[in-house]
Amino acid sequence: MNSDRNNKHGKELNMIATTVAHRADVRSRGVTINLRASAHLRDLIDRAAALLGQNRTDFMLDSARLRAEDVLLDQKLFSLDENQYRDFLNLLDEPPKPTEELRKLLSAKAPWEK
């Protein structure tokens, strides 16, 4: 019984992307993402969106974007010994002088914006 209830609850919370298609409408955001969710989850999202003064779409896209950025940024892990750590801190304290390559890098879109 508990496993059925947990499975049902999991299904309610698990939104499944069913279709991603290009929209012809010039005013659109570019693509359509269709999701399936329970009425309970939809209502929960709507209540949270209303508290922030957003519609459901904007709330969901903002939430998904933030989560995607966090996931991508968390994929960068590096370990340093004491000397490497000191060198790393020195580099942070004394950033490089701007070069054309650095200007180009800093003006490039982040990977999740491409």
LINPEJO-V400163 format. One record per run of one state. SS is the DSSP state (~ for helix, > for strand, _ for the rest). FROM is the first residue (numbers start at 1). LEN is the number of residues. If there is no record, write none. Layout:
ss | from | len
SS | FROM | LEN
SS | FROM | LEN
//
This chain:
ss | from | len
_ | 1 | 1
~ | 2 | 12
_ | 14 | 2
> | 16 | 7
_ | 23 | 8
> | 31 | 6
_ | 37 | 2
~ | 39 | 13
_ | 52 | 4
~ | 56 | 18
_ | 74 | 8
~ | 82 | 12
_ | 94 | 6
~ | 100 | 8
_ | 108 | 3
~ | 111 | 3
_ | 114 | 1
//
